[in-house]
Amino acid sequence: MNAELRSRLEAIVGPGLVFGPGEPVDGVRPALAVRPGTQDEVAEVVRACAVAGAAMIPAGGGTAMGLGNAPARADVRVHLDRLDRVVEWDPANLCITAEAGMRLEALQELVAKDRTVLPLDPPGLRRATLGGLVAAGQTGPGRLQHGTLRDWVLGLRVVLPDGERIHCGGRVIKNVSGYDMNKLFIRSLGSLGIITEVTFKLLPMPARRAAVLGRFADPARAWAVVGRTLGSFLLPEALEFLNPEAARRLDMAPDTCVLAVSLAGSPETVERQAREFGAFIQEAGGTAEVLRDAAAVRAWEGIREVLEGAFEPILCRISVPLSATATLVAATEGMAREAGFRAAVTAHAATGVLRALLVPGPDPRPGEVAMALEGLRREAEAAEGNLVLEAAPPHLKARLDAWGTPSGGLDMMKRLKREFDPLGLCNPGRFVGGI
């Protein structure tokens, strides 16, 4: 099959753009890799793979390739990096349409020229592509004020597993028909088709930005500021907690945790809130530092990327009700200590989303990590939350499902998978429930 399929793919995309074997995904190496250059070529590639019965793994910037279980099959890795063009930019209606392989950072730099912004700040922003961002459903600290990715996607173009091209949603806010179809593909991890184009809403760029960094010796005092903020009229753009191990990665003093506040808006609003957060932090026993404009932006870049770039990381995301956030941070640190690891933990302190990077300590006990993570997952699920592995070595994924206990709706997801992908060719086995 490989020689025949390779010949067919080369006829579609041209010589030199089909190679093999492809880069492995969770230890499973595709026999071939292909780099189509247009949306039409993606459709033809998918059609050729469908005829050959070849399983496809779509790939963007690689920032979320660790998300999900190991593939049940992987024959062709479909790279989308050559699809990096802007299709339509409508500044008057605050909308932009671009191909899936365009990097988020490039889009942000472009729309900034018109004093607008796409208010998404996922980890790995510099490498993340638009299609990968949507397929993985990644959001960052700014979700506190701006919501999740679903709030900013107006429309999609997708190539279904049989090669058919569909368009769902719209390109302007007033013409978003079929919006629910968008939601099927957002965070589906490419299990229902390959996203080739995305239309986003944009926001006017805020006139002023500032960050307030609160440093605390006692995490409880930082969480007290979070509680006081939630009971106030203050409206931060983001509120991020970093435990001492995470703060150490930003060269903070040892045994110091950080509560970082992002502020955006009119100069008067930002300055007033900066003063009030500074007072909150000092009254709680912390020290406050206010950064403005470029310094604030640089600080948030560091906070956003603080858990990225580790070699063979074990990275998990825990989502719990807001009231359980501080408890799960402490539980994560305790779990890591038991397994001989250090845990760098960040938390969207006002939305209940934690990310934890496990780093081997002086006496690591890797065999105990799976049991410790299972215990932490039980604690998260007991709090009506969940724990998802965002990245882990293949031997750990062989013991621990990346997604945990499926929530309600698994039967519906399986029916959709059978309807869209009856041959099981798109990212097979990687999504929830082995879909």
WOGIWO-V729783 format. One record per backbone hydrogen bond with DSSP energy under -1.0 kcal/mol. CO is the residue of the C=O (numbers start at 1). NH is the residue of the N-H. E is the energy in kcal/mol with one decimal. If there is no record, write none. Layout:
co,nh,e
CO,NH,E
CO,NH,E
This chain:
co,nh,e
1,5,-3.2
2,6,-3.2
3,7,-2.1
4,8,-2.0
5,9,-2.8
6,10,-2.6
7,11,-1.7
9,13,-2.6
10,14,-2.0
14,17,-1.3
17,35,-2.0
19,33,-3.1
25,28,-1.9
28,25,-2.9
30,22,-2.5
32,77,-2.5
33,19,-2.4
34,79,-2.6
38,42,-1.9
39,43,-2.1
40,44,-2.2
41,45,-2.9
42,46,-2.8
43,47,-2.3
44,48,-2.4
45,49,-2.4
46,50,-2.6
47,51,-2.3
48,52,-1.8
49,54,-2.8
55,75,-1.8
55,76,-2.5
56,427,-3.0
57,78,-2.0
59,80,-2.2
64,67,-1.5
75,32,-2.2
76,57,-2.5
77,34,-2.3
78,59,-2.4
80,83,-1.6
82,84,-1.4
83,101,-1.9
85,99,-2.9
88,97,-3.7
90,95,-1.6
91,94,-1.1
94,202,-2.3
95,90,-2.6
96,200,-2.8
97,87,-2.2
97,88,-1.9
98,198,-2.7
99,102,-1.5
100,131,-2.7
102,130,-2.3
103,107,-2.0
104,108,-2.6
105,109,-2.3
106,110,-1.9
107,111,-2.6
108,112,-1.6
110,113,-1.4
111,114,-1.4
111,116,-1.9
112,115,-2.0
115,205,-3.2
117,203,-2.7
118,120,-2.8
124,127,-1.1
124,128,-2.3
128,104,-2.8
129,133,-2.7
130,134,-2.1
131,135,-2.8
132,136,-2.5
133,137,-1.4
133,138,-1.2
134,187,-2.8
135,189,-2.5
140,143,-1.8
141,144,-1.6
142,146,-2.6
143,147,-1.7
148,151,-1.7
149,152,-2.3
152,201,-2.1
154,170,-1.6
155,199,-2.6
156,168,-2.5
157,196,-2.9
157,197,-1.4
158,166,-2.8
159,194,-2.7
160,163,-2.7
164,160,-3.3
166,158,-2.3
168,156,-2.7
172,175,-1.7
175,177,-1.4
178,181,-1.3
179,183,-1.1
182,185,-1.0
182,186,-1.8
185,188,-1.7
188,191,-1.6
194,159,-2.9
196,100,-2.1
197,157,-2.2
198,98,-2.5
199,154,-3.1
199,155,-1.3
200,96,-1.9
203,117,-2.6
208,265,-1.8
209,293,-2.9
210,263,-2.9
211,291,-3.4
212,261,-2.4
213,289,-1.7
214,259,-2.5
215,287,-1.8
216,257,-2.7
218,221,-1.4
218,222,-1.0
219,223,-2.4
220,224,-1.6
221,225,-1.3
222,226,-1.6
223,227,-2.4
224,228,-2.2
225,229,-2.5
226,230,-2.4
227,231,-1.1
229,232,-1.9
237,145,-1.3
238,262,-2.5
239,349,-1.7
240,260,-3.2
241,347,-2.2
242,258,-2.3
243,247,-2.9
244,248,-2.5
245,249,-1.0
247,250,-1.6
247,252,-1.9
248,251,-2.0
257,216,-2.7
258,242,-2.7
259,214,-2.7
260,240,-2.7
261,212,-2.2
262,237,-2.7
262,238,-1.2
263,210,-2.1
265,208,-1.7
266,270,-2.7
267,271,-2.5
268,272,-2.2
269,273,-2.4
270,274,-2.5
271,275,-2.1
272,276,-2.1
273,277,-3.0
274,278,-2.3
275,279,-2.0
276,280,-2.5
277,281,-2.6
278,282,-2.2
279,283,-2.7
280,284,-1.2
281,286,-2.6
282,285,-1.5
287,215,-2.6
289,213,-3.0
291,211,-2.8
292,295,-1.6
293,297,-2.4
294,298,-2.5
295,299,-2.0
296,300,-2.0
297,301,-1.9
298,302,-2.0
299,303,-2.1
300,304,-2.7
301,305,-1.8
305,308,-1.9
314,358,-2.8
315,390,-2.5
315,391,-1.8
316,356,-2.6
317,388,-3.0
318,354,-3.5
319,386,-2.0
321,324,-2.0
322,325,-1.5
324,328,-2.3
325,329,-2.0
326,330,-2.1
327,331,-2.4
328,332,-2.3
329,333,-2.0
330,334,-2.3
331,335,-2.6
332,336,-2.2
333,337,-2.1
334,338,-2.0
335,339,-1.3
336,341,-3.2
337,340,-1.5
339,365,-2.4
340,361,-2.2
342,359,-3.1
344,357,-2.6
345,243,-2.5
346,355,-2.6
347,241,-2.7
347,349,-1.6
348,351,-2.3
348,352,-1.6
352,320,-2.7
353,348,-3.2
354,318,-2.4
355,346,-2.6
356,316,-2.4
357,344,-2.6
359,342,-3.6
365,368,-2.4
366,369,-1.4
368,372,-2.4
369,373,-3.1
370,374,-2.3
371,375,-2.2
372,376,-2.3
373,377,-2.8
374,378,-2.3
375,379,-2.0
376,380,-2.5
377,381,-3.0
378,382,-2.4
379,383,-1.2
380,385,-2.5
381,384,-1.8
386,319,-2.3
388,317,-3.1
391,315,-2.7
393,396,-1.0
393,397,-2.0
394,398,-1.8
396,399,-1.3
396,400,-1.7
402,389,-2.7
409,413,-2.2
410,414,-2.5
411,415,-2.1
412,416,-2.4
413,417,-2.4
414,418,-2.3
415,419,-2.2
416,420,-3.0
417,421,-3.0
421,424,-2.0
425,56,-3.9
427,430,-1.6
428,72,-2.9
430,69,-1.8
431,434,-1.6
432,435,-1.3
